[in-house]
Amino acid sequence: MAKKTEKKPKENSTLFEIKDGITISNVSDIRKKMLKYIEGSKTLRVKIDKTEQLDLSGIQLLYSLQKSCIQQGKKIQFDINLAEETMELLKNSGFNNIKELDVQ
Protein backbone atom coordinates (compact mmCIF):
# COMPACT_ATOMS: atom_id res chain seq x y z
CA MET A 1 0.00 0.00 0.00
CA ALA A 2 1.29 3.43 -0.89
CA LYS A 3 0.41 6.42 1.19
CA LYS A 4 1.40 9.98 1.86
CA THR A 5 2.47 9.93 5.46
CA GLU A 6 3.60 13.46 6.22
CA LYS A 7 4.24 16.89 4.86
CA LYS A 8 6.61 19.26 6.59
CA PRO A 9 5.85 22.92 5.76
CA LYS A 10 9.32 24.19 6.69
CA GLU A 11 11.04 21.80 4.31
CA ASN A 12 8.15 21.60 1.83
CA SER A 13 8.84 17.89 1.78
CA THR A 14 6.52 14.94 1.35
CA LEU A 15 7.20 11.38 2.48
CA PHE A 16 5.68 8.72 0.22
CA GLU A 17 5.87 5.33 1.89
CA ILE A 18 5.44 2.07 -0.01
CA LYS A 19 4.90 -1.07 2.02
CA ASP A 20 3.21 -3.45 -0.39
CA GLY A 21 5.80 -3.20 -3.13
CA ILE A 22 5.72 -1.92 -6.68
CA THR A 23 4.75 -4.41 -9.36
CA ILE A 24 3.09 -4.37 -12.75
CA SER A 25 -0.28 -4.80 -11.02
CA ASN A 26 -0.09 -1.56 -9.01
CA VAL A 27 2.54 0.60 -10.73
CA SER A 28 -0.02 2.77 -12.54
CA ASP A 29 -1.89 3.68 -9.35
CA ILE A 30 1.34 4.39 -7.46
CA ARG A 31 2.58 6.59 -10.30
CA LYS A 32 -0.58 8.70 -10.27
CA LYS A 33 -0.38 9.16 -6.49
CA MET A 34 3.30 10.05 -6.54
CA LEU A 35 2.83 12.65 -9.27
CA LYS A 36 0.08 14.30 -7.21
CA TYR A 37 2.30 14.40 -4.14
CA ILE A 38 5.20 16.10 -5.90
CA GLU A 39 2.96 18.91 -7.21
CA GLY A 40 2.90 20.73 -3.87
CA SER A 41 6.36 19.79 -2.62
CA LYS A 42 9.91 20.79 -3.40
CA THR A 43 11.22 17.44 -2.18
CA LEU A 44 9.68 14.00 -2.46
CA ARG A 45 11.07 11.35 -0.15
CA VAL A 46 10.22 7.80 -1.21
CA LYS A 47 10.53 5.08 1.40
CA ILE A 48 10.29 1.44 0.37
CA ASP A 49 10.67 -0.81 3.37
CA LYS A 50 10.45 -4.51 4.06
CA THR A 51 8.93 -5.64 0.81
CA GLU A 52 9.99 -8.34 -1.59
CA GLN A 53 7.60 -7.18 -4.29
CA LEU A 54 9.56 -5.06 -6.70
CA ASP A 55 9.69 -5.96 -10.35
CA LEU A 56 11.11 -4.27 -13.43
CA SER A 57 8.05 -2.04 -13.86
CA GLY A 58 8.59 -0.78 -10.30
CA ILE A 59 12.23 0.00 -11.02
CA GLN A 60 11.23 1.80 -14.22
CA LEU A 61 8.72 3.87 -12.26
CA LEU A 62 11.42 4.98 -9.81
CA TYR A 63 13.72 5.98 -12.70
CA SER A 64 10.88 7.86 -14.39
CA LEU A 65 9.86 9.57 -11.18
CA GLN A 66 13.39 10.78 -10.59
CA LYS A 67 13.59 12.15 -14.12
CA SER A 68 10.26 13.97 -13.70
CA CYS A 69 11.43 15.57 -10.46
CA ILE A 70 14.69 16.74 -12.04
CA GLN A 71 12.82 18.24 -15.01
CA GLN A 72 10.55 20.12 -12.59
CA GLY A 73 13.46 21.37 -10.49
CA LYS A 74 12.45 19.24 -7.51
CA LYS A 75 14.48 16.94 -5.34
CA ILE A 76 13.78 13.27 -4.81
CA GLN A 77 15.32 11.06 -2.17
CA PHE A 78 15.02 7.30 -1.85
CA ASP A 79 15.22 5.28 1.34
CA ILE A 80 15.11 1.65 0.26
CA ASN A 81 15.42 -1.31 2.60
CA LEU A 82 14.71 -4.57 0.78
CA ALA A 83 15.40 -8.26 0.99
CA GLU A 84 18.85 -9.25 -0.31
CA GLU A 85 17.46 -10.94 -3.43
CA THR A 86 15.46 -7.84 -4.34
CA MET A 87 18.49 -5.63 -3.71
CA GLU A 88 20.42 -7.73 -6.22
CA LEU A 89 17.72 -6.95 -8.80
CA LEU A 90 18.19 -3.23 -8.10
CA LYS A 91 21.96 -3.44 -8.31
CA ASN A 92 21.88 -5.47 -11.53
CA SER A 93 19.54 -2.90 -13.08
CA GLY A 94 21.96 -0.09 -12.22
CA PHE A 95 19.45 1.60 -9.94
CA ASN A 96 21.92 1.92 -7.08
CA ASN A 97 23.71 4.61 -9.12
CA ILE A 98 20.81 7.05 -8.96
CA LYS A 99 21.69 10.38 -7.37
CA GLU A 100 20.61 10.76 -3.74
CA LEU A 101 19.70 7.10 -3.44
CA ASP A 102 20.07 5.72 0.06
CA VAL A 103 19.98 1.96 -0.28
CA GLN A 104 20.31 0.12 3.02
N, C-alpha and C positions, 0 to 999 in steps of 0.2 A: 504494500500500500504506500502510495506517495502522498505526502502532505506537507503543507506549509506550516512550520512549527513556530516560527517567531520572526518578528521584524523589529529591528533596532533603529529608532529614528535618528540617533546620533550618527550612526555608521551608514544609514540608509542601506542596510544589508538584510537579505532574506535567507533563511535556512530552509532548504528543501531536502527533506529526509525520505529516503527510499528504504523500506524494510522488506518488501516482498519481491525485490528483484526487478530487472528490466529485461523483458523477453519480447519476442515478436508479437505475443498476444496482448501486451499492454503498452508497448512502446508509443503508440499513437496518442493514447490518453495522457501518458506521462509527459510527452512532448508539449501537448497543448497546455497542460498545467504549468510546466516550467516556463514557457514563453509568457504566460500571463504574469507569473511572479517576477520576471525580470523587468517588466514594463515600469514598475514603480520603484525599482531598486538600482543602486549603483553597483552593488556587489551581490552576486548569487553564490551562496555556499551550498554545495551538493554533498550530502552525506549518504553513503551507501554502506550499511553495516550489517554484518552477520547474515548475509544471504549467499546462496549458492546459485541463484538464478540470474545469470547474466550471460546473454548470448551475443552473437555478432551484431544483431540489430540494436541491442542496448549499448554496445561499444560505439557504434556508428552515431547513435543519438548523442552520446557524450561529446564526441568529436564535433558534431554539428552544432551542438549547444555552445561549445566553447567558441567556435567560429562566429556564431551569431552575436555573442557577447562582445567579442573583439571588434566586430564591424560596428556595433552600437556604442563603442567606447566604454563598455562596462567590464567589470572584473568578474571572474568566475574562479572559485576555489573548490577543489575536490578533497573530500576526506573519505577514503575508501578502505574498508577493512573487510576482506573477503577470505573465504576458504583458500587454502594453498593451491588447489587445482584451478580455481577460478582466477587467482592471481597469475598463474602461468598463462592462461588465455589472454589476460590483459598485457602481460609482458611480451608475449609472442606477437601480439597485434601492434606493438609499438606504443601503446597507450601510456605507458609509464614515462614517456618523454614529454608529455604535455606540460606546458608551463603552469606553474603553481599547483601541480598535482601532489597531494600528500597521500601516498599509498603506504598503508601500515601493514 
